[in-house]
Amino acid sequence: MENFPDHRVKVLNNMPVNDNGDFVLYWMTSYRRVRWNFSLDRSLMWAKRLDKPLVILEALRCAHRYACDRFHNFVMDGMKDNLLAVQNSEIAYYPYIEPDPDAGKGLLREFSFKACVVVTDFFPCFFLPGMTLAGASQVFCRMEQVDSNGLFPCRESDQVFVSAFSFRRHLQKNLPKYIMEAPEEAPLRRSELRRLKKFPDNIIQKWPRASEFLLLSEHRDLTKLPIDHKIGLTAIQGGSSQASATLGRFLNQRLRRYAEERNSVDHPATSGLSPYLHWGHISAHEIFWTLMRSEDWTPDKLSEKSNGKRTGWWGTGKNAEAFLDELVTWREIGFNMCTLTSNFDSYDSLPDWSRKTLADHQSDPKEFYYETGEFENAATHDNIWNAAQKELVRTGKIHNYLRMLWGKKILEWSVTPKRSMEIMIELNDKYALDGRDPNSYSGIFWILGRYDRPWGPERSIFGKIRYMSSERTRGKIDLKNYLTIYR
């Protein structure tokens, strides 16, 4: 990429470029793909500029709190795709899977002894910010962090937006100058780099590469890994190839129904892309440009008005407009919050009005109380809520509309609002393929008032927080088949 957008780059240490190093290292942590990836583009830029080989290090930790078969297998699907994708290129790929907690400590440091530059990804939540900063303090050359999260660069605004309307209006004013700024669609086709002759012997011996048999196997044996084996696999496969196939099915089969039927349970019109976005197996840019090509769209179709309205700005059909509002406005407002605030997952981060109304009603009598274990085991009195929880546990996702009801009921049935927040985060992080993500925190905290406004009439327990009920949901959505599947 000749004219790389420097506003997407942050230098993480004071070390110089090591011109005498053996290679450029891309430490792939969040954008686990070799397409549409600004971090990879930046790494290729350095490799070409320095006339050095490029090494991609993609590691999978087992020490974090929610490491389990479900998430490990999903990530390994992506590693498989990356392994296959680089086979006919000059790029050297080093997949590493921790066999024991913290066994990977020192691997990045050791690689950096031989590196000219280290490039890594920017992701604003879970353990990744801390891990990245710790890594930057240990490397022996310049280390850069690149933002490839969304269409609007995360650090291009220092304002934390408190509503979708205000963020949408900001995007309408400022996004046009970034709209054509996209990563390379297929950068490996013309990489033309020097090849790495061999990986350092000390690294191979102490931190051996993940075996191709493990990555390529259809039925991986994860039993020897020290992770949670009770959280089982789902039918959803990970990896860039599955992500692109999912996008294709959405555009060809579901998009035409999206605006009117995205809340349908029996005939879903949603994209199914959120797990792939979370794990970096697909880029928001790939989704955006694939959609816009299907719409025969060009940037001159953007409206000149920046009024914050949900429709009419993009210059596409109504279904594409509705989907873009989810992909860009609602997804990226979460990245805005997580990038600019350190307490995005704290109860104190809620708006003043919501904390006040919840405090005013915290002592209201409740007909039902449940704790984490009862919620986790879907042991409530409400069969719709139980079905949603069972879907989460079994499949790693909840239907979009029912996810909102799921959260509202946890608020209604928990001892305190703060406790409801903790339960929602715990269950979502533990089971959801797209959990531990800015979008997850947006959804959970929206239940409690973030990005929303006071609603009337004021109710018991909820106060002025937006209310949802199972009875209204039953009347609004056909749940017959859903309740049979997840009974």
N, C-alpha and C positions, 0 to 999 in steps of 0.2 A: 504494500500500500504506500504509494509515493508521498501523498500528502496526508499523513496520519493526523487525526484530530487530537492535538496535544491536551485539550481540555478533558479528555478521558483518561489521562495519565497522572498518577501521583507517585513521586519518588519517595520511598519509604526509609532510606538510610542516607548516610553521608559518604558512602564508599564510592570510589571511582570505577569507571569501566575498566576491566582488566583486559587490555589488548593482547596480552600473552596467554589468555585462557584457551582452552581446547574447544569450547562450544558455547553457544547461547542456551540457557535453560529456561523452558517454560514450565513453571510449577502449576499444573492444572488442578484447581481446587473446586471451582464452581461452574465454569463453562466447560462441561465435560463433553466436548464435541470438536470436530476438526473442520467445521463449516460455519460460516456466518459468526465469526468469533474475533472481536477486536484484540483480545489478548494474543491469540495465535498470529494475527496480522502484525502486531507489534513485535512479536518474537521473530517472525520471518524478516521483518524490516531490519532488525539488529543483525540477524545472521547474514543477510546479504550485504549490509553495510560493512561488517567486520570480516566478511568472507570466511565464516565459520560454520560448522555443522549446527543443527538444531536438535536438542534433546527435549522431549516432552516427558515430564515426570507426573504420573497420575497415581496418587496413593489413596488407599481406603483405610481409615482408622477403625479400630474396634473398641477404643477406650471411651468413646462418648456415651452419654447416658442412654440414648435410644438405639444404639447399634443392635440390629436384629436381622434375622433371615430375610425378612421382607425388604428392608432397605438395602442390605448388602447385595442381594440377588439383583435388584433393580439397577444398582450402580455397576455391577459386573456385566450386566447386559450392555451397558454403555461402553465399558472397557473392551468388551468383545468387538463392538462396532469400530472403536478407535484402532484397535489392533489390526483389524482387517483393512481399514481405510488407509493406514500408513504403509502397508506392505509393499506397494509399488511406488513409493516416494523415497526421497533421500532422508526423510526425518527418522530419527531414532526414538522409539517409544519405550518407556520404562514403566510398566504397570507394577505397582507394589501393593500387596494386601497384608496388613499386620497380622502375624500369627498369634501374637500375645499383646496385651495392653502395653502401650508405649514402646513396643519393639521398634517402631519407626523413628524414634528420637535419634537425632543426629544425621539422618539421611540427607535432608536438605543442606545442612551445614557441610557435609562431606562432598556433595555434588558441587557446592559453591566454590570449593578450593580450585576446581578445574574450570569454573564458568567465567565467561567474560561479563555477562549480564544475566540477572534473574528477572523474569517477568512473571507476574501472578495475577490472579483474578480479584475483583472487588465484590464482596457480598456483605451486606450490612448487619446480619444477625446470626443467631445461634453461636457456636463456639468459633466460627471462622474469623471474625475480626481479631480476637485474641491470638488465635493460632498464627495469623498472618503477621501480626506485629512481633510476636515471639520469633518467628522465622527471620524477619528482617533484621533483628538484633544479632543474628548468628551468622549471616552470610558474609562472604569476604569480597564482595563486589557490589556494584550498583544493583539495587532491587527496585523495580517499578511495579505498581499495581494499576491495572487497567479496568475501566468500567465498560462492560458489554451487557448491562442488565436490560436496558430498554431504549426506546427511541429518544427520550429526553435525558441527557446526561445527568446523573444523580447529583453532581456537585455544582451544576450550573445555576442553582438558586440557593440562597441561604434562608429562604422563608419556609417555615413549616405550615403547610396548608391544612385548614381545619374542616374543609368541606369539599366535596367533589366539584361543586359549582365553582368555587374560587380557583381550584387547581385546573379545572377544565378551561376556565377563562385565561389563566396564565399560559397554558399550553397553546391555546388558540392564538395568543399574541407572540409566543416565543418559539414554538416548535417548528414553524416553517423554515427557519434558518438551519435546522438540523435534519430536516426530513430526508434529504438526499445523502446524508452521512450514514453509510451502511458498511458493515464488514464485507470482506470478500465472500462471495457465495461458495466458491470451491477453490480455496487458495492452494491446495496441494497439486492442482493440475499443472501449475507452472512455477513450482518452488525453486528448481534449479539451484540447489545448495550443494555444498561439500558434504560428503557422507562421513559419519563417524565410524572410525575403524573398529573401535571396541569400547565398551563401557569400562570404567576403572575396576580393576580386579578387587580392590578392597570393598567396593560397594556391592559387587556381585556376590562376594563371599558372606558379607554381614547382613545384607538386605536383598536376598535373592528375588529376582523378578517373579511375579505371579506366573504360574505355569499356563501354557496355552491350552493344555487339556482342561484345566479348571475353567478358564474363561470361555472356551468354545463348547464345553459340554452342555447338552440340553438339560441334563439333570445334575446340577452341581451338588457336591457333597460339602455342606457347610457345617457339618456336625463337629468338626475339630476346631472350629473358630470359637473364641470365647465371647460369644454374643448371645442375645436372647433368642432361643429357639422356639419359644412359645408364640411369638408373633410370626405366623406362617406366611408363605408366599401367597400372592394373589394371581388372578388370571391376567393382570396387566403387566405386559413385558416392557422393560426399559430399553434405552438405546436410541440413537439418532434415527436408525432405519424405521423403528416402530413409531417414533415421534412424527417423522415425515409422512408415514402411511396414515397415521391418525389425522394429521392435518388434511391430507388428501380426501379421506372419507368425510370429514366435516364439510369441506368446501363443496364436494360433489353431491352429498346426500342430506346434509343437515342445515347448511347455511340458509337455504331458501325458506326454512321454517323458523329461523332463530328468533326473530323479533317477537313472534306471537306464541311460540311453543317451547321456549327455553325452560319454562317451569314444568313442562310435561314430564311425568314419571315413566309412563308406559311407552311413550314415543319420544325419547329425549332428543333435544336439538342442540345440546351443549357440545362444546368442542372436545372435551376430554383431554385437553393439552396441559392442564395445570401441573401434573406430576413431572412431565417432561421439561416444562419451564423451570420448575423448582430445582431439578437435578442438573439443569444445564444441557440436556440432551437436544434441545431445540432453542433457537433464538427468537426473541420477539421480532427481530428484523426479518427473519425467514418467514415467520407467520404473516407479518405485515405485507411484505412485498409479494408473497405468493397470492395472498388475498387480493391485493391491488392489481396485480396482473390479470387475475380472473375478472376484475371489475373494469378492465381497460381504463385504468385511472392514471392521470398525470397530475403533478403538483399544482398546475394552473387551475385545477378544479376546486382547490381549497377556497372556502369563503373568506372574504376580507373582514367579516364581522367577528369580533371576539366577545360574544355576549354570554358565554358560559352555558349555552343550551346544549342538550344532549344530542340533538339532531340538526342536520343542515349544514354542518361545518365541513365535513370531509368531502362532500360532493360525490357520494356513492349511493347505492340503493339502501333502503331502510334496514335490511338485514345486516349488511356490512357495517352500517353506521352503529347499530346496536352492539354488534360484536366489538367494534373498535373502541367503543366507550368502555367496555370491560377490559380489553387488552391493554389499552393505553391509559385512560383516565384512572380506572379503579385499581389496576395493577400497579401503576407507577406512583400513585399517591402513597401507597404503602412503602415503596422504596424511599420516597421523600421523607416520610416520618422516621424510618429506621436509620437513614443516613444522617439525619440532622439532630436526632435526639438519642440519648443513651438510655432513657427509661421508657422506651416504646412499649415494653412488655410489663410495665408496672401499673398498678391501679391508680397511682398518683398522676399518670399521664392522661387520664380521662378529662374531658372538659369540666370546668367548675360547676356548670349547671347540672350535669349528670351526677357528679359525686354528691352534690347537695340534695338532689331529689331522691337519690338512693339512700342517703343517710337519713333523710326525713322519714323514710318508709321502712328502714331496716328492722324495726321492731314490730311491724305489722304481723298479725297472726297468719300462719300458713297452714293449709290443710295437709300438705305433704312435705316431708324433709327426706332428702337422700344424701348419702355421702359417696365418696369416690368409688368405692367398691361396688355399691349398688348401681350407680350409673354405668360403670365399666361393664358390669354383667347384664346390662339391660333389664334390671329387676325393678322397674317402676310400674305404676298402675296404668300407664298410658301406652297402648299398643303401637301408636304411630311413633312416639319417641323411641320405644324399644326397637322398632324396626330400623329406624335411622341409625341407632347405635350399633345394631347387628350388621348393618351394611358397612359401617366404618370398620368394625373389627374384622369382618370377613374379606372385604374388598379393598380396603385402604382409602375409601372415599365415601362421601355422603352426597346424595342428590342436592344440587345447589339450593333449591328452595327449602328443602327439609333441613339443610344445615343451619339455616336461620332459625327455624322452629326449634331445632335441637338445642341451640344456644339459649334461646329465650326461656325454654323450660328449665334448663339448668339454673338460670338466674332465679326463676320463680321458686324452685324447690331446694335451693341451697340455704345454709344457715345464714350466710351474709353475702352481699354482692361480691366482696373481694374473694370469698371462698369460691363463688361460682366462676370467677375469672381463672382461678388456679386450677379448678377441675377441667374447664374447657381447654386450657393450654395443655394440661397433662394428657388428656385423652387424645387430643388432636396431634400433639407431638409424638405420642407413643404409637399411634396406629395409621395416621394419614400419610399417604405417599407424598402429598404436597404440603405437609406440615413443616414447622420450623422455618417459616418463610414470611417475608413482609406481607404477602397476601393473606396468610393465615392470621397474623396479628390484626390486620385490618378487619377481617371478618369477625374475629372474636371480640374485639373492642367495639365494633359497630353495634354488637348486641347490647353493650353497656352505654352507648351514646356517642362514641367517636364518629365523626363525619356525619352526624345526624343533628336533629334539632329537638327542642321540647315538643311533646305531643299532648293533646288533650282528648278526652277528659283525663284528669289525674286519677290514677288507679292505685288500689292497694298493692303493695310490694314494688310495683314498677314505678310509681310516681308519674313523672312526665316522660319516662322512657317509652319508646315505641313498643306496642304490645302485639303479641301474636298468640293465637290459640290453636289447639288441635282441632277443635270443632270447626273453626273457620277454614282450616287447611283441608279438612275432610270434605267440606262443601265446595272448595275451590279446585281441588285436584282429585282426579280419579286414582285411588290408592288400592283398588281391589287386588290387582296382581302383585303390587309391591308388598302389601301386607301378607300375601300368601308366600312369597319368596322369602321374606325375612320375618317369618312368624316365630 
